[in-house]
Amino acid sequence: MLKLIGAVLLAGGAAALGFSAAAQLERRVRALRELVSAVEVMERELTFRLTPMPELLSALAERTREPVSRFFACCLDGMKELGEFPLSALWENALAEVPMDLGAEEREVFRALGGVLGRYDGEGQREALALTRVQLSQCLERAAEDRTRLGRVYGALGLTAGAFLVILLL
């Protein structure tokens, strides 16, 4: 009986690891979708309405879903220290604080955007936002392909590894 319980726990643990890896791919795709949407909103707001940055960050914190909403809320909280630190530093701190399941490339693209916001004229910011939107959209496409291709592989690999270990140990 004890061997059977151990075998079930071992197989279940291996399967859970596989499904957890597949779920991380899904979270990455969701976060990238939210970031692309947020950058589109920022682009429109800064181009057409010239919305002040605190108001824009507040609106994005309310409009977006987790974890992206937490990122913008963290940036908004940091705006209290704007005189002491530049917006780019607040942006990087928020990016470091809020886990968003992004890859290194996506983090770098989004981090670079923080260095442009608030430093240049409206046209420069609009161009940076458009470039960031395009780059994040490309990252989103690759992440969606990875999710489709690797998501099933991770799940099947977890189940197979669990079954293999059970057979090996029994």
FILUM-140089 format. One record per atom (N, C-alpha, C): residue in one letter; x, y, z. Coordinates in steps of 0.2 Angstrom, whole numbers, plus 2048, in hexadecimal, padded with zeros to 3 digits. Layout:
<rs>
AXYZ;...
</rs>
This chain:
<rs>
M8047FA800;M800800800;M804806800;L80A806804;L80E80C804;L81280D7FE;K8138087FA;K8178087F4;K81280C7EF;L80B80A7EF;L80780C7EB;L8068147EC;I8058167F2;I80481D7F4;I80B8217F1;G81081E7F2;G8178217F0;G8178227E9;A81581D7E5;A81481D7DE;A8108227DB;V80A8237DE;V8058287DC;V80882F7DE;L80B8307E3;L80E8367E5;L8138387E0;L8178337DE;L81D8357DA;L81A8367D3;A8168337D0;A8138347CA;A80F83B7CA;G80B83C7CF;G8088427D0;G80D8487D0;G8128487D4;G81784D7D4;G81A84E7CE;A81C8497CA;A81F84A7C3;A81A84D7BE;A81484B7BF;A80F84E7BA;A80E8557BC;A80E8577C2;A80D85E7C5;A8128627C2;L8188607C2;L81E8647C0;L81D8657B8;G81B8607B5;G81A8617AD;G8158667AC;F80F8667B0;F80986A7AF;F80B8717B1;S80F8727B6;S8118787B9;S81687C7B4;A81A8787B0;A81E87B7AB;A81987E7A5;A81487A7A4;A81087C79E;A80C8827A1;A80A8827A7;A8068887A9;A80A88E7A9;Q81188E7AB;Q8158947AA;Q8158967A3;L81589279E;L815895797;L80F898796;E809896799;E80389A798;E8038A079C;R8068A17A2;R8068A77A5;R80A8AC7A1;R8108AA79E;R8148AE79A;R8108B1794;V80C8AD791;V8088AF78B;V8038B578E;R8008B3794;R7FB8B8796;R7FE8BE798;A8048BE79B;A8078C479D;A8098C8797;L80C8C5792;L80E8C978C;L8088CC789;R8028C8789;R7FC8CB786;R7FA8D278A;E7FA8D1790;E7F88D7794;E7FD8DD793;L8048DB792;L8098E0791;L8078E478A;V8068E0785;V8058E377F;V7FF8E777F;S7F98E5782;S7F38E9783;S7F58F0787;A7F98EF78C;A7FB8F5790;A7FF8FA78C;V8038F7788;V8088FC784;V8038FF77F;E7FE8FC77C;E7FA8FF777;E7F690577A;V7F4903780;V7F0909784;V7F490E785;M7FB90D788;M7FF912789;M801917783;E80191377D;E803916777;E7FD91B775;R7F7919775;R7F191D774;R7F0923779;E7F192177F;E7F0927784;E7F692C783;L7FC92A782;L80192F782;L80193377B;T7FE930776;T7FE93376F;T7F893876F;F7F2935771;F7EC93976F;F7EA93E775;R7EB93B77B;R7E993F781;R7EE942785;L7F4940784;L7FA943788;L7F994278F;T7F793C791;T7F593B798;T7FB93B79C;P7FB93E7A2;P80193F7A7;P8029377A9;M8089367AA;M80B92F7AC;M80792D7B2;P8079307B8;P80392D7BE;P7FC92B7BC;E7F892F7B8;E7F292D7B6;E7F29277B2;L7F69277AD;L7F79217A9;L7F891B7AC;L7FD91B7B1;L7FF9157B5;L7F99137B9;S7F59187BC;S7EF9167C0;S7EA9127BC;A7E99157B6;A7E49127B1;A7E690B7AF;L7ED90A7AE;L7EF9047AC;L7EF8FF7B1;A7F09017B7;A7F08FC7BD;A7E98FA7BE;E7E48FE7BC;E7DD8FC7BD;E7DA8F87B7;R7DD8F97B1;R7DA8F67AB;R7DD8EF7AA;T7E48EE7AC;T7E78E87AA;T7E68E27AF;R7E88DC7AE;R7E78D77B2;R7EE8D57B6;E7ED8D17BB;E7F38CF7BE;E7F88CB7B9;P7FE8CB7BA;P8038CF7BE;P8048D67BC;V8028D87B6;V8048DE7B2;V8018E47B6;S7FB8E37B9;S7F88E87BD;S7FC8EA7C3;R7FF8E57C6;R8038E67CC;R8098EA7CA;F80C8E87C4;F8128EC7C2;F8108F47C1;F80A8F57BE;F8098FC7BD;F8078FF7C4;A8048FC7C8;A8038FE7CF;A8099007D3;C80E8FB7D2;C8148FC7D5;C8189037D2;C8179037CC;C81A90A7C9;C8179107CB;L81090F7CC;L80C9157CF;L80E9177D6;D80F9117DA;D8129137E1;D8199167E1;G81D9147DC;G8239177DC;G82391E7D9;M81E9207D6;M81E9277D4;M81E92C7DA;K81D92A7E0;K81E92F7E5;K8259317E6;E82A92C7E4;E83192E7E4;E8349307DE;L8309337D9;L8329357D3;L83793A7D3;G83793F7D8;G83C9447D8;G8439417DA;E84393C7DE;E8499397E0;E84C9347DB;F8489307D8;F84A92B7D3;F84792D7CC;P84A92B7C6;P84792C7C0;P8429277BF;L83D9287BA;L8389237B8;L83B91C7B6;S84091D7B3;S8439167B1;S8469127B6;A8489157BC;A84A9117C2;A84490E7C5;L83E9127C6;L8389107C8;L83590A7C4;W83690B7BE;W8339057B9;W8378FF7BA;E83E8FF7BB;E8428F97BB;E8418F67C2;N8408FA7C7;N83E8F87CE;N8388F47CE;A8338F77CB;A82C8F37CA;A82D8ED7C6;L8318ED7C1;L8328E77BD;L8368E17C1;A83A8E37C5;A83E8DF7CA;A8398DC7CF;E8358E07D2;E8318DE7D7;E82B8DA7D5;V8288DB7D0;V8228D77CE;V8248D17C9;P8238CB7CB;P8248C57C7;P81F8C57C1;M8218C57BB;M81C8C57B6;M81D8BF7B1;D8218BA7B3;D8238B47AE;D8258B67A7;L8298BB7A7;L82C8BD7A0;L8338BA79F;G8348B9799;G83B8B7797;G8408BD797;A8468BC796;A84B8C1797;A84A8C6791;E8488C478B;E8488C8786;E8428CD787;E83C8CA789;E8368CE78B;E8378D3790;R83B8D1795;R83D8D679B;R8418DC798;E8468DA794;E84A8DF792;E8468E478D;V8428E2789;V83E8E6785;V83A8EB789;F8368E878E;F8328EC792;F8368F1797;R83C8EE799;R8408F379D;R8438F9799;A8448F8793;A8478FD78F;A84190278E;L83B90178E;L83690578D;L83690A793;G837908799;G83790C79F;G83D91279E;G84291079B;G84791579A;G84591B795;V84091A791;V83E91F78C;V83892378F;L834920793;L82E924795;L83092A79A;G82D92F798;G82E93579C;G83493979B;R838936797;R83F939795;R83F93D78E;Y83A93B78A;Y83A93E783;Y834941782;D83394577C;D82D94877A;D828943778;G822945777;G81C940775;G81E93C76F;E82193E76A;E82293A764;E827935766;G82D937769;G83293276B;G82F92C770;Q82A92E774;Q827929778;Q822925774;R81F92876F;R81A92476B;R81E91F767;E824921764;E82891C760;E82A916765;A82D91876B;A82F91376F;A82A90E771;L824911772;L81E90C774;L81C90876E;A81C90B768;A81A907762;A820901761;L826903762;L82B8FE761;L82A8F8767;T8298FA76D;T8288F6772;T8228F1771;R81D8F476E;R8178F076D;R8188EB767;V81C8ED762;V81E8E875D;V8228E2760;Q8278E4764;Q82C8DF766;Q8288DB76B;L8248DD76F;L8208D9774;L81B8D5770;S8188D776B;S8148D3767;S8188CD764;Q81E8CE761;Q8228C975F;Q8248C4764;C8258C676A;C8278C2770;C8208BE772;L81B8C1771;L8148BE773;L8138B876E;E8148B9767;E8148B4762;E8188AE764;R81E8AF765;R8238AA767;R8218A676D;A81F8AA772;A81C8A7778;A8168A2777;A8128A5773;A80C8A1771;A80E89A76E;E81389B769;E815895766;E81889076B;D81C89376F;D81F88E774;D81A88B779;R81588F77A;R81088C77F;R80C88677B;T80B887775;T807882771;T80C87C770;R81287D76E;R81787876D;R819874773;L81B878778;L81E87577E;L81A874783;G814877784;G80F876789;G80D86E78A;R80B86B784;R809864784;R80F860785;V815862783;V81B85E784;V81D85D78C;Y81C86378F;Y81E863796;Y81985F79A;G81285F798;G80D85B79C;G80F85479B;A810852794;A81184B793;A818849796;L81D84D796;L82384B799;L82284A7A0;G81E84E7A4;G81D84D7AB;G81A8467AC;L8158457A8;L81183F7A9;L8168397A8;T8198397A2;T81E8347A0;T8238337A6;A8268387A8;A82C8377AD;A8298347B3;G8238367B5;G8208337BB;G81F82C7BA;A81C82A7B5;A81B8237B3;A82181F7B3;F8268227B0;F82D81F7B0;F83081E7B7;L82F8237BB;L8328227C2;L82E81D7C6;V82881D7C5;V8248187C8;V8268117C6;I8278107C0;I8298097BD;I8308077C0;L83480C7BF;L83B80B7C2;L83B8097C9;L83880C7CD;L83880B7D4;L8348057D7;L82F8037D3;L82B7FD7D5;L82E7F77D2;
</rs>
